[in-house]
Amino acid sequence: MRQGRWAYLFLVVSAVIFWCSPAWAQDGVLPLSPGTKYDPAIPTIAKVLGYDHGARITTPEDVHRYLRALADAAPDRVRLVEYARSWQNRPLWLMAIGNRERMARFDALKAARSELADPRTVSPAEIDRIAREQPVITALLHSVHGNEISGVEAALAEAYHLLAATGDTDVDVIMRESIVLIDPMQNPDGRARFIASNTHGHAMSADRDPLAAEHDEPWPGGRTNHYLFDLNRDWFAQNHPESQGKVRFMLAWLPQVTVDLHEMGGDSQYYFPPAAAPNTPNTTAAQRNWMTTFGKANAARFDARGFQYFIREVYDSFYPGYGASWPFFIGGLGKTFEMAGARGLEYRRSDGTLLSLRDGVVRHFTAAIQTAATAARNRERLLRDFIDYRRSAVTEGGATEYVLVAGNDPARAERLAQLLDRNGLQVRRVEAPARIGTRDIAAGSFLIALAQPMGRLARTLLDAHTSMGDEFIAEQDRRRKLRLPDQIYDITAWSLPALYDVELIVSDKPTGAKTSPYPSANRSAVALPAAQVGYLIPWGTGMAAAMADIVREGLSVRAAGGGFTLAGRQFGIGTAIVRNVENPANLRERLARIATVHGLDVVPIDTAWVDAGLSLGSGTVRMLKAPRVLLVWDAPAQSLSAGWARFSLERRFNQPVTAVRAGSLARATLEDYDVIILPAGSYGSVLGEPLLSRVREWTRAGGTLITLGEASRWAASANLLGTSTELRDGRPDRPPPQAASADASRQAGPEKYDYDAAITPTRERPEATSGVIARVKLNMEHWLSSGTDGEVQAMVEGDRVFKPLTLDRGTNVGVYADEGALVASGLVWPEVRRQLARKAFLMHEPLGQGHVIAFAEDPNFRGFTELTQLLLMNAVLFGPAR
Ligand SMILES: [Zn+2]
């Protein structure tokens, strides 16, 4: 009996061991670091988590468990700090590894990094001392895309190797000369989502079939964070706690070398820089030379191990919001490493070869350790070049000052100033009215001197245009004419004054404005005087964001349906009217509290008598209510668009949202909602009859239906919107009734044969645009334009061109500017510019008591443009009231 029980236990244990061990564990396992001996006092991953590197996909919780075990085993060489919390409340960790002497003085070590920050404050002799004494810092950042799993596993291997390897020359030099910062998991929420779908997919055992459920992620996939943003586009925009925390530690530690470890398609091999063109703008020759030095060092190690790789292809570093770009602007180097992704434990490539997670772990590990060793071997030169970058940036900045003008919405200028500060830029607030050239600048404007250590980042983020280089543009022009895909990896415009709609004045000599450092510690509370009638609040992003608090406080607000002048001051359409008689007795205190939080400009009024324009008691002054918003979620909605919309509504404007899966829409009681938002996507598969008729009826009965980007194209095709998108030649993009008839007209005799005409497609969509900022003119008589000054900037990408609505169908509230004024920033081909000019951007089509409101583009693109997000909020808040 007793013996039998032991035999049973043996069987179970054997089965567990067998199940835990993938094929390579028996023989032929790819070694992490051939020949390296390890200190048994440092726990292996097998000892702590029960499996070897790459044999399982480590959960976010177990990542912490193993790093904690390493930190506990080597407290004299490791610090493990939590630097942020994700939206789903998962900790983000930074592990600093260095030798005993340095780590014993950890706090002093960290404080001493500020010596590198401002070369204006150190003498040449001190620079020599700094270069002698300071460690070089290598930051290894892993798996910003949650489904790119090998990075995290490699991070665990790197930490173990650095702490446990004995007699290893690379590790010895790394520990002697440097500090290594390991961010093991930049996107724990995305990783958790990937693991859930992968685990569910493989159920009994891992499957190599690329189409197996475990590799084929359901919507929205694990790449993005909780709000479905790509965090590798968020470095400067910093919409998310993950990015904010990361940039904070980058600015505190000032790493000389930063690596961002990714995965690409499973059929590829490995990529490391030098990067493809175009390169990060405003870099120095020294920085570009270092990329070759590091690349060659990686190549030598990969050649020795027989690993394939490619360089200078696909992955550019132009957009400053990548991990491969932003680190250049502190004075260091930024690099992307890309490994073929197994998207699970094992993956069969199209050529039949096997790719394992272990393959990815070992290659990422090899490239990361090699990079840290190269940095360590070049410590002093890297530090000197780092300081030199920051010194030359100051010189290069000269006397130039950039001024962000506080316009009709000073809170917006301040939000931009806050963002620049979070990017490490020195910002000053203008304290008294000043004159710059011929312009009078109000107090509350902001000033950025380019003569500062990160002045090149100021130029990169604030200049209206950043060139991709004539040669690169000429090549793209050649390619497009042959209908070859372009080589533009991401967007071509991000100029922050355009995104925030804040005017930038460039002064090439010091403005002499009276300024104080920003941000300042004290922010004064708003105190409101008593008012006989109530208060007026100009509409804008601040007021739209305050609406949720106003509703929560039980206050009643009306919005003006037109402009007016009262007590000598002009108020625009949408101005909020808060009357004493409609509100509780302590309105003044409650409103002051909200005004302080949201930076509102509250104007007390003792009379409702207007000098001109709309009366405050007019019928078009409507009570605003808290709208009930349904956001369509899940496929076929595009995940980025759905996530951006949810983020904008919930986090930017505090507007609650019910996300309903597209497949469940038929079960929704539409009457429970005032607003339905369709993110970009084509909804034919879920919104057919009879559901489409129900949506129409709901709209007629007073609903507000809002469509974004591609969803507007679909709405036009489903006759929810009375217009159409255009083909390249301006014809409507509807399925052709007789495609042949168009072709027939082009047939001609041999004497008229024209080769170029013969190869030109007959039905072609307009040429795609890779992310630019375009100017949109608004109809200021329409309530959707509330809070703007008649022109906004919008992110435009893709190939959507909407014919404007005819007058009988509705109002084109937003129309693209004329050809000459269309482009605020970015690369737009002349043909596209011509076709897009004066076409519809924001359309309003009344339907019964309700509204169809269509955006040609995504107003929430990456959470970038403040005012297009306001236009969406105007639709959400005002639609149900109109
Ligand atoms: Zn990636």
Residues whose N, C-alpha, C, O or C-beta is under 5 A from the ligand:
A	BS01	ZN	H145 E148 H262 E263
